[in-house]
């Protein structure tokens, strides 16, 4: 019996120790659990449905990626709805996912930055004409093609001149009477000098006693031959031009400024520019503003003098420039806060508490280096969203509120069948985010766009519909899942207006309606090429017609520099100008 009691005691003690250890272990495991994990569980239970901001029909019971576009799903928040269609209230989880950042609207003196296109041109004050000073026949051109460099005093042509031969004979005969009639000798010499015969040549004739049948014409200038006007064997009149010679050691940089931007340019403003294909930055100051406007393109020429000692800058080179000047002190807002730039600009403003944001339409003024001037819509001290605004807008669209994607004004215009020029997000450099597959798909989109542009020139509705259908097919093949993050959101903002424009073209038999829709398509495509790069085999030209779109102007893309206007066809086939070029990747 004693043995049995010992055994029973051991068993009971072992069970007691086991129960105590188990309680301690399980308790410590639960208490060591991270706070973040418990908060996440709480948030997840509070928002059990996850959806896509761009495809609200997608709903899942757990986090993940959208099966249509690949974007991260966001929690569908049913709490905190505001009665105002412009105010969006976000949950804690949604705020964390969106990484919302804000900045205070303030008064600052900013530098305005105007981007311009232009060309290099020879300084007209340094362009000279090489003429012959006596009549004759060209026996040999020593400089016989354009682009050759010629130095002052260098031989440029050998010329036979009967008049010059006769004048030499007069000199030789006068020399025989030099002792009795020296005035006659001086008169004969003076006649040769009038024809630009040099003292050395005259001395050679006098010393040799022989007439020169062919005279070498010497250059009067240093520079490059930019125009050759004669050939070997040509008969020349006195004063006839042989060459146009340009000194390119100093050149003009000519910039094109539209009327609406002229107030931003003043004499003395600093201008920096680059040449296509080069990263070197040249700097000068505005030295001349044309007093007249070009009647067809509606541009004003602005000029800067540039030193060109290495002859790196060639006439007719395309250049891209930025002119900077200090703007007036006033309200400004960071560039990253503005979703649309144009007639209708949109920002999100913190409203009431830390989780509420109001969609606000504002009027912008001058464009500065890192910000925009605010004319109206904001007051000093308000906070605007500078990071996460796209996500806020997608959430507003998801909840049926007014958003960038579905503004009241555009909805009303579509309901009444009117054309509305689309407003797009500012061009942002996402070239590094574009995968090879995405770039190839954009290349195919451009290749299908160009025949549509040509059909617009012809102006027949049926072929336009055919080509629009092909562009739409190429657009639908662009795989949006190739892009991530902000690059993906930017593409989504461009995709919708392109699809809408192409569908409207397909649904219309009116050539003029189709041409209006081509404005939005081209605008979004140009934004695409500027943001993600030009994947075509060659440089593309962005061209502009100031008369299109009821004199508001419209752009398009072409592979040729020559202007062939798709908005007017034969009526104004060559109306417009090259805005700028997009180099291929």
ABEGO torsion letter per residue (X at the ends): XAAAAAAAAAAAAAAAAAAAAAAAAAAAAAAABBAAAAAAAAAAAABABBBBAABAABBBABBEBBAAAGBBBBBBBABGBBABAABBBBBAAAAAAAGBBBBBBBBBBBBBBBBBBBBBBBBAAABBBBBBABBEBBABBABABBGBBBBBGBBABBBBBAAAAAAAAAAAAAAAAAAABAAAAAAAAAAAAAAGBBAAAAAAAAAAGBBBABBBBBBABBEBBABBABBBGBBBBBGBBABBBBBAABBBBBBBBBAAAAAABBBGBBBBBBBBGBABBBBBBBABBBABBBAAAGBBBBBBBBBBAAGABBBGBBBBBBBBBBBBBBBBBBAAABABBEABBBBBBBBGBAABBBBBBBBBBBBBAABBBBABGBBBGBBBBABGAAAAAAAAAAAGBBBAABBAAAAAAAAAGBBBBBBBBBBBBAAAABBAAAAAAAAAAAAAAAAAAAAAAAGBAAAAAAAAAAAAAAAAABBAAABBEAAAAAAAAAAAAAAAAAAAAAABABAAAAAAAAAAAAAAAAAAAAAAEBABABBBBBBBBAABGGGAEBBBBBABABBBBAAAEAABAABEBBABBBBBX
